[in-house]
Each structure stands twice: as structure tokens, then as C-alpha cells.
Amino acid sequence: MPVDIAANIAVIRERIAAACACAGRDPASVTLMAVSKFQPPESVSAALDAGITCFGESRVQEAKTKIPLCPGRARWQMIGHLQSNKCRDAVALFGMIQSVDSLALAQELNKQCEKAAKTLPILLEVNVAGEASKFGYAPARVLAEFAELSRLPRLEVHGLMTIAPYSPVPERVRPVFRRLRDLRAECEQILGAPLPQLSMGMSGDYEIAIEEGSTLVRIGTALFGERPKRTAEAAGE
Ligand SMILES: *Cc1c(COP(=O)(O)O)cnc(C)c1O
């Protein structure tokens, strides 16, 4: 049976609304991002037709070939690890980079934005659980570098992002989401201004993330179905 993307989106929206009701939040305060990595342009079009406008990609090369094949009203954000030599392309392709994980990378993005005469919203990716297999700032380091990051003239830090460890019991990762929210509060103290975005929650754990304050959930599998397997493995996912 082909995947019914519109039906999946309807289910996810209902579950987002239920989690928001639980937490006393307005469902409009949570953006549903469709994570379209490894998915073809036809799937992006189907999600657009079902009302999604925000799409996440994890590799610059894939985005570079896919984005021109998708309807122009799609909005794209980078959610995967970014290498310095891809910053120029990334600045041209994406409206936001969620995966900034070092000052050096931020400085390179700032430089490319300057050349392109652009300002770029970013999120700082935090490896809250300290998993060796994942990218992202250590919590102490994001606090140490935050002041300097926030002064880069071409970048606007909008908040934090995290990928929680996988658990068959999503409740177990609640402390990770809570920690990211607390870290945001500490960054806000340093900045002396609010940081609107907390990007947290994926297919397996988005309801818990919403209860803990997520403003953007990044959903791939629950929305598009399983990612095409061989491609995913070849990319070292
Ligand atoms: C792949 C990916 C997702 C989506 O994961 P699902 O479990 O398929 O929903 C979310 N965030 C990031 C950073 C990813 O790389």
C-alpha cells in the first residue's frame, strides 16, 4: 500500500493538538516540519498539498539537487551536520540552519552571509545526552560560546535544537528535552533577550517534546513512512 501522506499529517496534527491540550499550549505555537531527507520531490509536493510548508534536509548535496525539483513555496531548513566547505551552498539553499555546533562553523556561515548580503537565522545544536555518535555542542560549551555567537552580525540565533537518544519508551527522554529548555533559559540570561525556538521531538518522541516546550517538531518516518532503506544506509545514516 502506498503511504498516505495527507492522512499521516492529519494524525500527527491531531496528536500535536492533544499534546498541546495536555500542556495547556496553543497548537499554533508548534511548527510541524516535514523531514524530507531521502524522500523524492513527489513526496514533498504531497506534503505541501496537505498544508506543510517547512521542510528539513540533512545533507547539502541532496538538498541542492532536490530543492530545484520541488514547488517554490516550500521553505527549507538544514538539520544535518554541516561542514565548513558546504557553508556557501547552505547559505544559498536554506532559510535556517538548525545544526550549528561550533564557533568556527558559525564564523564561516557569517562570512558567507556577508558575501551574499544576507542575514541567516540559526539554531545551536546541543548534544544534551553526550552521545559519541552524535554531533552538537556539549551543554557547557554552548554557554561558554553563546555571547560570541550572538554577536556575529550576519547570524541571528533563534534558539536551540537537539536530537534525543533513541528509546523505545519516549518518556525516558523527557529529561533531555527539559535540559534543553533549561539551557535555553540560561542562554536567554546571557543574551538578555528571549530566544523563541526550541527544535526538539521526532517521530518517536514529539509528544513528550511538546509537553516540555518544543516549538518545532521534526518528523520524517511518521509522516512519509520508512525512508528508502538502501539510500539511507549508503549515506551512513
Ligand atoms: C532524520 C531526522 C529527523 C526525523 O526523524 P524521524 O524519526 O524519521 O522522524 C529529525 N531530526 C533530524 C536532525 C534528523 O536527522
The ligand as an SDF file (V2000), in Angstrom:
LIG
                    3D

 15 15  0  0  0  0  0  0  0  0999 V2000
   16.0930   12.2030   10.2700 C   0  0  0  0  0  0  0  0  0  0  0  0
   15.9380   13.2790   11.2510 C   0  0  0  0  0  0  0  0  0  0  0  0
   14.7000   13.5540   11.8440 C   0  0  0  0  0  0  0  0  0  0  0  0
   13.4380   12.7510   11.5820 C   0  0  0  0  0  0  0  0  0  0  0  0
   13.4940   11.5080   12.1790 O   0  0  0  0  0  0  0  0  0  0  0  0
   12.1920   10.5420   12.2290 P   0  0  0  0  0  0  0  0  0  0  0  0
   12.4800    9.6500   13.3690 O   0  0  0  0  0  0  0  0  0  0  0  0
   12.1660    9.8350   10.9190 O   0  0  0  0  0  0  0  0  0  0  0  0
   11.0230   11.3970   12.4360 O   0  0  0  0  0  0  0  0  0  0  0  0
   14.6220   14.6260   12.7350 C   0  0  0  0  0  0  0  0  0  0  0  0
   15.6950   15.3800   13.0160 N   0  0  0  0  0  0  0  0  0  0  0  0
   16.9030   15.1470   12.4640 C   0  0  0  0  0  0  0  0  0  0  0  0
   18.0480   16.0310   12.8090 C   0  0  0  0  0  0  0  0  0  0  0  0
   17.0790   14.0940   11.5760 C   0  0  0  0  0  0  0  0  0  0  0  0
   18.2910   13.8720   11.0430 O   0  0  0  0  0  0  0  0  0  0  0  0
  1  2  1  0
  2  3  1  0
  2 14  2  0
  3  4  1  0
  3 10  2  0
  4  5  1  0
  5  6  1  0
  6  7  2  0
  6  8  1  0
  6  9  1  0
 10 11  1  0
 11 12  2  0
 12 13  1  0
 12 14  1  0
 14 15  1  0
M  END
$$$$
